Amino acid sequence: MQHTKKFTLVLLAALLAAPVTAKELLNSSYDIARELFAEINPLFIEHYKQQTGETLSIKQSHGGSSRQAQAIIQGLRADVVTFNQSTDIDILHQRGNLLPADWRDRLANNSSPYYSTMAFLVRKGNPKQISSWADLTKDGVGLYFQTRKPPAMPVTPTWEPTVMR
């Protein structure tokens, strides 16, 4: 009986010390940012707890930028959006009146904390020494883009050369 009483008091003290509610955010993001936020979210959650003492959790919804915007207009309750096209954010105002028309003016850099970067995939050892956009115009350098296949086709992408003019 004594142990049960002691356990109950310890449990009650722990419950009273814990925050009553945990805050939860939903970040609606384009697919390519998935890995970025997998790294950033835990750091932000820790920083938030240090600053406020409150527990925060961040849920992610990933998909194409335009599809994510449409999902929000149709009712997805996102707290944060990180899209790769500003036109998809504009649509949140135009079609859903979910943010003001001047949303770009709210924060520095037109409310864009970062920009997506392109990745250059080169052969092992980078034999043509490609390190900048200008290097892509060198003789003997070709650009290849992934060809999309219909859903019924195999998932393995094909790569086709792009003719530069």
C-alpha positions in Angstrom: 0.0 0.0 0.0 2.8 2.4 0.9 4.6 1.8 -2.4 1.3 2.3 -4.3 0.8 5.6 -2.5 4.4 6.7 -3.3 4.1 5.6 -6.9 0.8 7.6 -7.3 2.4 10.7 -5.8 5.4 10.4 -8.2 3.1 9.9 -11.2 0.9 12.8 -10.2 3.9 15.1 -9.8 5.2 14.0 -13.2 1.8 14.7 -14.8 1.6 18.1 -13.2 5.1 19.0 -14.3 4.4 18.0 -17.9 2.9 20.5 -20.3 -0.9 20.1 -20.5 -0.9 20.1 -24.3 1.8 19.6 -26.9 1.8 21.9 -29.9 1.7 20.3 -33.3 2.5 22.0 -36.6 1.8 20.6 -40.1 4.3 21.6 -42.8 3.0 21.1 -46.3 6.1 20.8 -48.4 7.2 19.8 -51.9 8.7 16.4 -52.2 12.4 17.4 -52.7 12.4 19.1 -49.3 11.6 15.9 -47.4 15.3 15.2 -46.5 15.9 18.8 -45.6 13.1 18.9 -43.1 14.0 15.5 -41.7 17.3 17.2 -40.6 15.9 20.6 -39.7 12.8 19.7 -37.8 14.5 18.0 -34.8 16.8 20.9 -34.4 13.9 23.4 -34.5 11.9 21.3 -32.0 14.8 21.3 -29.6 15.4 25.1 -30.0 11.7 25.8 -29.5 11.6 23.7 -26.3 14.7 25.6 -25.0 13.1 29.0 -25.8 9.6 28.3 -24.6 9.7 25.2 -22.4 6.9 23.8 -24.6 6.9 20.5 -26.5 6.4 20.8 -30.2 5.9 18.2 -32.8 6.1 18.7 -36.6 4.2 16.6 -39.1 5.0 16.7 -42.7 2.9 16.4 -45.8 4.9 16.0 -49.0 3.9 16.1 -52.6 4.2 18.2 -55.7 4.1 21.9 -54.9 0.9 22.5 -56.9 -0.8 19.5 -55.5 0.0 20.5 -52.0 -1.4 24.0 -52.7 -4.6 22.4 -54.0 -4.9 20.2 -51.0 -4.7 23.2 -48.7 -7.4 25.0 -50.7 -9.6 21.9 -50.3 -9.1 21.8 -46.6 -5.7 20.5 -45.6 -4.9 22.5 -42.4 -1.3 23.3 -42.9 0.5 25.7 -40.5 3.5 26.2 -42.7 4.0 25.8 -46.4 7.3 25.4 -48.2 6.7 25.2 -51.9 9.2 25.5 -54.7 7.1 27.8 -56.8 5.8 31.2 -55.6 2.8 30.8 -57.9 1.6 28.0 -55.7 1.6 30.3 -52.7 -0.1 33.0 -54.8 -2.9 30.5 -55.4 -3.5 30.2 -51.7 -4.5 33.9 -51.8 -6.2 33.9 -55.1 -8.4 30.8 -54.8 -8.7 30.4 -51.0 -8.0 33.9 -49.6 -5.8 32.0 -47.0 -3.1 34.7 -47.0 -2.8 38.3 -47.9 -2.0 39.4 -51.4 1.2 41.0 -50.2 2.6 37.8 -48.5 6.0 38.4 -50.1 6.4 41.6 -48.1 6.0 40.0 -44.7 9.6 38.7 -44.4 13.0 39.3 -45.8 14.0 37.9 -49.3 10.4 38.0 -50.5 9.5 35.5 -47.7 11.7 32.9 -49.3 14.1 31.6 -46.6 16.0 29.5 -49.2 16.0 28.6 -52.8 16.2 25.1 -54.2 19.4 24.2 -55.8 20.0 22.2 -58.9 22.2 19.1 -58.5 24.8 18.3 -61.2 25.4 14.5 -61.5 28.7 13.9 -63.1 30.7 10.8 -64.0 33.0 9.3 -61.4 35.9 11.6 -60.8 34.2 14.5 -62.7 36.4 14.1 -65.8 35.0 17.2 -67.5 35.5 19.3 -64.3 31.9 20.5 -64.1 31.5 22.9 -61.2 29.2 25.7 -62.5 26.4 26.6 -64.8 28.9 27.9 -67.4 30.6 24.5 -67.5 27.5 23.1 -68.9 28.1 25.0 -72.2 31.5 23.4 -72.8 32.0 21.3 -75.9 31.4 17.7 -75.2 29.1 18.2 -72.3 25.6 16.9 -72.6 22.5 17.4 -70.4 20.2 14.5 -69.6 16.8 14.8 -68.0 14.8 12.1 -66.4 11.9 11.0 -68.6 8.6 10.5 -66.8 6.8 7.2 -67.4 3.1 6.6 -67.0 2.2 5.0 -63.6 1.7 1.5 -65.3 5.3 1.5 -66.5 8.2 0.3 -64.5 9.5 2.7 -61.8 13.0 2.8 -63.1 13.6 6.2 -64.8 15.1 6.5 -68.2 17.4 9.3 -69.2 17.4 11.0 -72.5 19.8 13.6 -73.9 18.5 17.2 -74.2 19.5 19.1 -77.3 21.0 22.5 -76.4 20.5 25.3 -78.9 
